[in-house]
Amino acid sequence: MCYILESQKKRDKTYVGLTIKKLEARTAEHNKGFSKYTKAYVPWKLIYYENFYCKLCAEKREKFLKSGIGYKFRRLIQKYYKELK
C-alpha cells in the first residue's frame, strides 16, 4: 500500500510511504516518532492511499509520487483533500 501523509504542524509538508502493515498502525508509528524522517513534523494525517496486490507495483507508485511530476500530483491531492473538509 502506498500512502501520503500531511503534517498538521507544517501544512505544506507531505510524506510518501509504503507499507505492508495495516495503514492505521503505520500512521500511528509515524505519529509516535518511530521514523526519523517524519518525527520532526508530528502529528501526521493520512490524506491519500492506494492499495496494490503486488509489492513491485506499490514501489513503482511510491517512486512516481516522489518524482517531480509526482510532487505536482501530491499538491493536487492536498488541494482537493482540503476542499472536501
Phi, psi and omega in degrees: 000134178253139185216161177234128176251148175241132179288134175275346178278316180229098192301336180273000182268126176236162178224132177252130181221176182222136179212154171250354177280178171293139186297322179298319180294319180292319177298320178298321177298318177298317182289340176272357177084022181286341180257126183293338181280337185246349187293338180287341184242025178296142004272158180246150176232133178289125179244345184195145172207157176227133180261138180231149176270347183238127181298323179298319178296319179294321178295320178295320179293320177299316179299319177298314182295339178268356180276178180299311179290328176294326177299317178296320178297319178299320179296321176296318178300314179300316182300311182288329176298316180293325178291331180284339182296000000 
